[in-house]
Each structure stands twice: as C-alpha cells, then as structure tokens.
C-alpha cells in the first residue's frame, strides 16, 4: 500500500472529511454526502454488498484499496474497513493517487 495515500487519508480524517464504518458510510452515500467510497482489501463480503448496492444506486465511485483493515485502521487511528470522503478536492486527489 502506498504510504503517501495512507498519510493523505489521515490528513483527510483530521480535516473532518472522512467517514468510517459500514452503516455510517451507507447513510452518507444515500444522503449523497459521500463523493468516494473505499474499502480495505479484506473487508467483509457481507458488508460489502450493502455498501456496493448503495454506491451503485447513487453512482458514487467505489474503490478497493491495496491494504488490509489493520493497515487502514493504523493509518486512521480507528478500527475500520470502509471509508468515504465527503470533500470534492480530497476525493479528486485520492482518485489520482489510487
């Protein structure tokens, strides 16, 4: 996994533009607050179905990161397997980094 991307995700979290957790991400997607959804490579298939369904219905990009939940959690300081970005500038930059 790109350390630069993980560091940037940490910056995004500190800026307040990152939401984590399956239920809160799905809610943000349905409320059209999310601009980009990302999952860890070992994210649960069962939970992924709900997130994927919401993202497809609202046409929000969904990407799988090349890192585990453990690596993502360490970078963000919080246990999580799915995150979403709510700021256009951060989302665009992350898409170029992925």
DSSP file (Angstrom, degrees, kcal/mol; ACC not computed):
  #  RESIDUE AA STRUCTURE BP1 BP2  ACC     N-H-->O    O-->H-N    N-H-->O    O-->H-N    TCO  KAPPA ALPHA  PHI   PSI    X-CA   Y-CA   Z-CA
    1    1 A X              0   0    0      0, 0.0     2,-0.6     0, 0.0    66,-0.1   0.000 360.0 360.0 360.0 144.4    0.0    0.0    0.0
    2    2 A X     >  -     0   0    0      1,-0.2     4,-2.0    95,-0.1     3,-0.3  -0.589 360.0-156.2 -73.6 114.6    1.2    3.5   -0.8
    3    3 A X  H  > S+     0   0    0     -2,-0.6     4,-2.4     1,-0.2     5,-0.2   0.838  94.6  59.1 -60.4 -32.6    2.3    5.2    2.5
    4    4 A X  H  > S+     0   0    0      2,-0.2     4,-2.1     1,-0.2    -1,-0.2   0.903 105.7  47.4 -63.9 -41.2    1.6    8.5    0.8
    5    5 A X  H  > S+     0   0    0     -3,-0.3     4,-2.4     2,-0.2    -2,-0.2   0.922 111.7  49.9 -66.1 -44.6   -2.0    7.6    0.2
    6    6 A X  H  X S+     0   0    0     -4,-2.0     4,-1.8     1,-0.2    -2,-0.2   0.895 111.3  49.5 -62.3 -39.3   -2.5    6.4    3.8
    7    7 A X  H  X S+     0   0    0     -4,-2.4     4,-2.0     2,-0.2    -1,-0.2   0.896 110.3  50.7 -64.2 -40.4   -0.9    9.6    5.1
    8    8 A X  H  X S+     0   0    0     -4,-2.1     4,-2.4     2,-0.2    -2,-0.2   0.873 107.5  53.1 -66.4 -37.1   -3.3   11.6    2.9
    9    9 A X  H  X S+     0   0    0     -4,-2.4     4,-2.1     2,-0.2    -1,-0.2   0.884 107.5  52.4 -64.0 -37.9   -6.3    9.7    4.2
   10   10 A X  H  X S+     0   0    0     -4,-1.8     4,-2.3     2,-0.2    -2,-0.2   0.898 109.1  49.3 -62.2 -40.8   -5.1   10.5    7.7
   11   11 A X  H  X S+     0   0    0     -4,-2.0     4,-1.9     2,-0.2    -2,-0.2   0.905 109.1  52.4 -63.4 -42.3   -5.0   14.2    6.7
   12   12 A X  H  X>S+     0   0    0     -4,-2.4     5,-2.3     1,-0.2     4,-0.5   0.885 109.7  49.5 -61.2 -39.9   -8.5   13.9    5.3
   13   13 A X  H ><5S+     0   0    0     -4,-2.1     3,-1.2     1,-0.2     5,-0.3   0.925 109.7  50.1 -65.2 -45.2   -9.7   12.4    8.6
   14   14 A X  H 3<5S+     0   0    0     -4,-2.3    -1,-0.2     1,-0.3    -2,-0.2   0.816 107.3  55.3 -64.5 -29.4   -8.1   15.2   10.6
   15   15 A X  H 3<5S-     0   0    0     -4,-1.9    -1,-0.3    -5,-0.2    -2,-0.2   0.616 117.4-115.7 -78.1 -12.1   -9.8   17.8    8.3
   16   16 A X  T <<5S+     0   0    0     -3,-1.2    -3,-0.2    -4,-0.5    -2,-0.1   0.665  85.7 111.9  89.5  17.3  -13.1   16.2    9.1
   17   17 A X      < +     0   0    0     -5,-2.3    69,-2.2    68,-0.0    70,-0.4   0.124  55.0  86.3-109.3  20.0  -13.9   15.0    5.6
   18   18 A X  E     -A   85   0A   0     -6,-0.3     2,-0.4    -5,-0.3    67,-0.2  -0.980  52.5-168.8-126.0 131.1  -13.7   11.2    6.2
   19   19 A X  E     -A   84   0A   0     65,-2.7    65,-2.4    -2,-0.4     2,-0.3  -0.952  10.3-169.0-116.5 136.7  -16.5    8.9    7.4
   20   20 A X  E     +A   83   0A   0     -2,-0.4    63,-0.2    63,-0.2     4,-0.2  -0.886  39.4  61.9-126.6 158.6  -15.8    5.4    8.5
   21   21 A X  S  > S-     0   0    0     61,-1.9     4,-2.5    -2,-0.3     5,-0.2   0.248  76.1-102.9 100.5 136.4  -17.9    2.4    9.4
   22   22 A X  H  > S+     0   0    0      1,-0.2     4,-2.5     2,-0.2     5,-0.2   0.907 116.4  44.7 -59.3 -48.7  -20.3    0.4    7.2
   23   23 A X  H  > S+     0   0    0      1,-0.2     4,-2.2     2,-0.2    -1,-0.2   0.920 116.4  45.0 -66.2 -43.5  -23.6    1.8    8.5
   24   24 A X  H  > S+     0   0    0      2,-0.2     4,-2.2     1,-0.2    -1,-0.2   0.854 113.3  51.1 -70.5 -33.2  -22.4    5.5    8.5
   25   25 A X  H  X S+     0   0    0     -4,-2.5     4,-2.5     2,-0.2    -2,-0.2   0.930 110.0  49.2 -67.1 -45.1  -20.8    5.2    5.1
   26   26 A X  H  X S+     0   0    0     -4,-2.5     4,-2.6    -5,-0.2    -2,-0.2   0.909 112.0  49.4 -60.7 -41.6  -24.1    3.7    3.6
   27   27 A X  H  X S+     0   0    0     -4,-2.2     4,-2.0     1,-0.2    -1,-0.2   0.922 111.2  48.7 -63.1 -43.9  -26.1    6.5    5.2
   28   28 A X  H  <>S+     0   0    0     -4,-2.2     5,-2.8     2,-0.2     6,-1.3   0.876 111.8  50.1 -63.8 -37.3  -23.7    9.1    3.8
   29   29 A X  H ><5S+     0   0    0     -4,-2.5     3,-1.4     3,-0.2    -2,-0.2   0.936 111.4  47.3 -65.7 -46.7  -23.9    7.5    0.4
   30   30 A X  H 3<5S+     0   0    0     -4,-2.6    -2,-0.2     1,-0.3    -1,-0.2   0.826 111.9  50.2 -66.6 -30.7  -27.7    7.5    0.4
   31   31 A X  T 3<5S-     0   0    0     -4,-2.0    -1,-0.3    -5,-0.2    -2,-0.2   0.400 113.7-122.2 -85.0   3.0  -27.8   11.1    1.6
   32   32 A X  T < 5S+     0   0    0     -3,-1.4    -3,-0.2    -5,-0.1    -2,-0.1   0.790  80.5 119.7  59.5  32.4  -25.4   12.0   -1.3
   33   33 A X      < +     0   0    0     -5,-2.8     2,-0.2    -6,-0.2    -4,-0.2   0.739  53.9  83.2 -89.3 -29.3  -22.8   13.4    1.1
   34   34 A X        +     0   0    0     -6,-1.3    52,-0.2    -9,-0.2     3,-0.1  -0.541  47.9 177.0 -79.5 139.1  -20.1   10.8    0.1
   35   35 A X  S    S+     0   0    0     50,-3.3    26,-0.6     1,-0.4     2,-0.3   0.567  73.4  18.9-113.0 -18.0  -18.1   11.5   -3.1
   36   36 A X  E     -cB  61  85A   0     49,-1.0    49,-2.4    24,-0.1     2,-0.4  -0.948  64.0-158.9-155.4 131.4  -15.8    8.5   -3.0
   37   37 A X  E     -cB  62  84A   0     24,-2.7    26,-2.7    -2,-0.3     2,-0.4  -0.943  12.7-176.4-115.5 135.3  -16.1    5.2   -1.1
   38   38 A X  E     -cB  63  83A   0     45,-3.0    45,-2.9    -2,-0.4     2,-0.3  -0.986   4.9-165.8-132.8 141.6  -13.1    3.0   -0.4
   39   39 A X  E     -cB  64  82A   0     24,-2.2    26,-3.3    -2,-0.4    43,-0.2  -0.902  26.6-109.6-123.1 154.3  -12.8   -0.5    1.2
   40   40 A X    >   -     0   0    0     41,-2.9     3,-1.6    -2,-0.3    28,-0.2  -0.425  35.8-111.6 -73.0 157.3   -9.9   -2.4    2.6
   41   41 A X  T 3  S+     0   0    0     26,-3.1    27,-0.2     1,-0.3    -1,-0.1   0.777 117.5  45.1 -65.0 -26.3   -8.9   -5.5    0.6
   42   42 A X  T 3  S+     0   0    0     25,-0.4    -1,-0.3     2,-0.0     2,-0.1   0.010  80.9 142.8-107.2  28.0  -10.1   -7.9    3.3
   43   43 A X    <   -     0   0    0     -3,-1.6    -4,-0.0    38,-0.2     5,-0.0  -0.430  64.3 -88.7 -68.0 142.4  -13.4   -6.1    4.0
   44   44 A X     >  -     0   0    0      1,-0.1     4,-2.4    -2,-0.1     5,-0.1  -0.241  26.5-141.5 -56.9 130.9  -16.3   -8.5    4.8
   45   45 A X  H  > S+     0   0    0      1,-0.2     4,-1.6     2,-0.2    -1,-0.1   0.862 101.5  55.4 -61.8 -36.8  -18.2   -9.7    1.7
   46   46 A X  H  > S+     0   0    0      1,-0.2     4,-0.8     2,-0.2    -1,-0.2   0.930 112.6  40.3 -63.7 -46.2  -21.5   -9.5    3.5
   47   47 A X  H  > S+     0   0    0      1,-0.2     4,-1.9     2,-0.2     3,-0.3   0.842 108.7  62.7 -70.7 -33.3  -21.0   -5.8    4.5
   48   48 A X  H  X S+     0   0    0     -4,-2.4     4,-3.4     1,-0.2     5,-0.3   0.857  94.9  61.1 -60.7 -35.6  -19.5   -5.0    1.0
   49   49 A X  H  X S+     0   0    0     -4,-1.6     4,-2.4     1,-0.2    -1,-0.2   0.917 106.1  45.6 -58.8 -44.5  -22.9   -6.0   -0.6
   50   50 A X  H  X S+     0   0    0     -4,-0.8     4,-2.0    -3,-0.3    -1,-0.2   0.923 116.6  44.3 -65.4 -44.8  -24.7   -3.2    1.3
   51   51 A X  H  X S+     0   0    0     -4,-1.9     4,-2.5     2,-0.2    -2,-0.2   0.924 114.8  48.8 -65.8 -45.2  -22.0   -0.6    0.6
   52   52 A X  H  X S+     0   0    0     -4,-3.4     4,-2.6     1,-0.2     5,-0.2   0.905 109.9  51.8 -62.7 -42.7  -21.7   -1.6   -3.0
   53   53 A X  H  X S+     0   0    0     -4,-2.4     4,-2.2    -5,-0.3    -1,-0.2   0.926 112.1  45.7 -60.4 -46.2  -25.5   -1.6   -3.6
   54   54 A X  H  X S+     0   0    0     -4,-2.0     4,-1.7     1,-0.2    -1,-0.2   0.908 113.6  49.5 -64.4 -42.0  -25.8    2.0   -2.1
   55   55 A X  H  X>S+     0   0    0     -4,-2.5     5,-2.3     1,-0.2     4,-0.6   0.896 111.9  47.8 -65.6 -40.6  -22.8    3.2   -4.2
   56   56 A X  H ><5S+     0   0    0     -4,-2.6     3,-0.6     3,-0.2    -1,-0.2   0.910 109.9  52.6 -67.0 -42.2  -24.1    1.8   -7.4
   57   57 A X  H 3<5S+     0   0    0     -4,-2.2    -1,-0.2     1,-0.2    -2,-0.2   0.854 118.7  35.6 -62.5 -35.0  -27.6    3.2   -6.9
   58   58 A X  H 3<5S-     0   0    0     -4,-1.7    -1,-0.2    -5,-0.2    -2,-0.2   0.397 108.5-122.7-100.6   2.1  -26.2    6.7   -6.3
   59   59 A X  T <<5 +     0   0    0     -4,-0.6     2,-0.4    -3,-0.6    -3,-0.2   0.870  55.9 154.1  58.7  42.4  -23.4    6.4   -8.9
   60   60 A X      < -     0   0    0     -5,-2.3    -1,-0.2    -6,-0.2   -24,-0.1  -0.860  51.1-104.3 -99.0 133.5  -20.6    7.1   -6.3
   61   61 A X  E     -c   36   0A   0    -26,-0.6   -24,-2.7    -2,-0.4     2,-0.5  -0.297  33.6-161.9 -59.9 136.9  -17.2    5.6   -7.2
   62   62 A X  E     +c   37   0A   0    -26,-0.2     2,-0.4   -24,-0.0   -24,-0.2  -0.989  11.4 179.9-122.7 122.5  -16.3    2.6   -5.1
   63   63 A X  E     -c   38   0A   0    -26,-2.7   -24,-2.2    -2,-0.5     2,-0.6  -0.935  23.7-138.2-124.4 145.7  -12.6    1.5   -4.9
   64   64 A X  E     -c   39   0A   0     -2,-0.4   -24,-0.2   -26,-0.2     2,-0.1  -0.915  25.3-139.2-101.6 123.5  -10.8   -1.3   -3.1
   65   65 A X        -     0   0    0    -26,-3.3     2,-1.1    -2,-0.6   -24,-0.2  -0.461  16.0-120.8 -80.1 152.9   -7.6   -0.2   -1.5
   66   66 A X  S    S+     0   0    0     -2,-0.1     2,-0.3   -26,-0.1    -1,-0.1  -0.309  85.4  84.4 -88.4  50.8   -4.5   -2.4   -1.6
   67   67 A X  S    S-     0   0    0     -2,-1.1   -26,-3.1   -28,-0.2   -25,-0.4  -0.979  76.3-112.7-147.2 158.3   -4.3   -2.5    2.1
   68   68 A X     >  -     0   0    0     -2,-0.3     4,-2.4   -28,-0.2     5,-0.2  -0.331  35.1-104.7 -84.3 170.8   -5.8   -4.6    4.9
   69   69 A X  H  > S+     0   0    0      1,-0.2     4,-2.9     2,-0.2    11,-0.4   0.874 122.7  56.0 -60.7 -36.8   -8.2   -3.4    7.6
   70   70 A X  H  > S+     0   0    0      2,-0.2     4,-2.2     1,-0.2    -1,-0.2   0.928 108.8  44.8 -63.1 -45.5   -5.4   -3.5   10.0
   71   71 A X  H  > S+     0   0    0      2,-0.2     4,-2.0     1,-0.2    -2,-0.2   0.913 115.7  47.3 -65.3 -42.8   -3.2   -1.2    7.9
   72   72 A X  H  X S+     0   0    0     -4,-2.4     4,-1.8     1,-0.2     6,-0.2   0.912 112.2  49.9 -64.8 -43.1   -6.1    1.2    7.2
   73   73 A X  H  X>S+     0   0    0     -4,-2.9     4,-1.8     7,-0.3     5,-1.2   0.891 109.8  51.0 -63.2 -40.3   -7.0    1.3   10.9
   74   74 A X  H  <5S+     0   0    0     -4,-2.2    -1,-0.2     1,-0.2    -2,-0.2   0.900 110.4  49.2 -64.2 -40.9   -3.4    2.0   11.9
   75   75 A X  H  <5S+     0   0    0     -4,-2.0    -1,-0.2     1,-0.2    -2,-0.2   0.835 119.8  36.8 -68.1 -32.5   -3.2    4.9    9.4
   76   76 A X  H  <5S-     0   0    0     -4,-1.8    -1,-0.2     2,-0.2    -2,-0.2   0.587 101.9-126.3 -98.4 -12.3   -6.5    6.4   10.6
   77   77 A X  T  <5S+     0   0    0     -4,-1.8     2,-0.3    -5,-0.2    -3,-0.2   0.726  82.2  85.6  74.6  20.4   -6.2    5.7   14.3
   78   78 A X  S   <S-     0   0    0     -5,-1.2     2,-0.4    -6,-0.2    -2,-0.2  -0.975  86.8-105.7-154.3 136.9   -9.6    4.0   14.3
   79   79 A X        +     0   0    0     -2,-0.3     2,-0.3    -3,-0.1    -9,-0.1  -0.496  60.8 139.1 -67.6 119.5  -10.7    0.4   13.5
   80   80 A X        -     0   0    0    -11,-0.4    -7,-0.3    -2,-0.4    -8,-0.1  -0.991  41.5-171.5-159.7 155.8  -12.4    0.4   10.1
   81   81 A X  S    S+     0   0    0      1,-0.3   -41,-2.9    -2,-0.3     2,-0.4   0.469  81.4  41.4-123.8 -13.5  -12.7   -1.5    6.9
   82   82 A X  E     + B   0  39A   0    -43,-0.2   -61,-1.9   -13,-0.0    -1,-0.3  -1.000  62.5 172.0-140.1 139.1  -14.7    1.0    4.8
   83   83 A X  E     -AB  20  38A   0    -45,-2.9   -45,-3.0    -2,-0.4     2,-0.3  -0.939  12.7-158.0-139.3 160.2  -14.4    4.8    4.5
   84   84 A X  E     -AB  19  37A   0    -65,-2.4   -65,-2.7    -2,-0.3     2,-0.4  -0.990  13.7-135.0-140.4 153.7  -15.9    7.6    2.4
   85   85 A X  E     -AB  18  36A   0    -49,-2.4   -50,-3.3    -2,-0.3   -49,-1.0  -0.875  10.6-170.8-108.5 136.8  -14.7   11.1    1.6
   86   86 A X        +     0   0    0    -69,-2.2     2,-0.4    -2,-0.4   -68,-0.1   0.285  62.8  80.6-111.8   8.8  -17.1   14.0    1.7
   87   87 A X     >  -     0   0    0    -70,-0.4     4,-2.5     1,-0.1     5,-0.2  -0.967  67.1-145.4-120.0 132.2  -15.0   16.7    0.1
   88   88 A X  H  > S+     0   0    0     -2,-0.4     4,-2.7     1,-0.2     5,-0.2   0.892  99.0  51.3 -63.0 -42.4  -14.5   17.0   -3.7
   89   89 A X  H  > S+     0   0    0      2,-0.2     4,-2.0     1,-0.2    -1,-0.2   0.927 113.7  43.5 -62.1 -45.9  -10.9   18.2   -3.5
   90   90 A X  H  > S+     0   0    0      2,-0.2     4,-2.6     1,-0.2     5,-0.2   0.919 114.1  51.5 -64.8 -43.2   -9.8   15.4   -1.3
   91   91 A X  H  X S+     0   0    0     -4,-2.5     4,-2.3     1,-0.2    -2,-0.2   0.921 110.3  48.1 -61.2 -45.2  -11.8   12.9   -3.4
   92   92 A X  H  X S+     0   0    0     -4,-2.7     4,-1.6     1,-0.2    -1,-0.2   0.914 112.8  48.1 -62.5 -43.0  -10.3   14.0   -6.6
   93   93 A X  H  X S+     0   0    0     -4,-2.0     4,-1.6    -5,-0.2    -2,-0.2   0.907 111.2  50.3 -64.7 -42.4   -6.7   13.9   -5.2
   94   94 A X  H  X S+     0   0    0     -4,-2.6     4,-2.1     1,-0.2    -1,-0.2   0.898 106.7  55.0 -64.1 -40.2   -7.3   10.4   -3.7
   95   95 A X  H  < S+     0   0    0     -4,-2.3    -1,-0.2     1,-0.2    -2,-0.2   0.870 108.3  48.6 -61.9 -35.7   -8.6    9.1   -7.1
   96   96 A X  H  < S+     0   0    0     -4,-1.6    -1,-0.2     1,-0.2    -2,-0.2   0.832 111.6  50.5 -71.8 -30.2   -5.4   10.3   -8.8
   97   97 A X  H  <        0   0    0     -4,-1.6    -2,-0.2     1,-0.2    -1,-0.2   0.800 360.0 360.0 -76.6 -29.5   -3.3    8.6   -6.1
   98   98 A X     <        0   0    0     -4,-2.1    -1,-0.2    -5,-0.1    -2,-0.2   0.489 360.0 360.0 -76.2 360.0   -5.1    5.3   -6.4
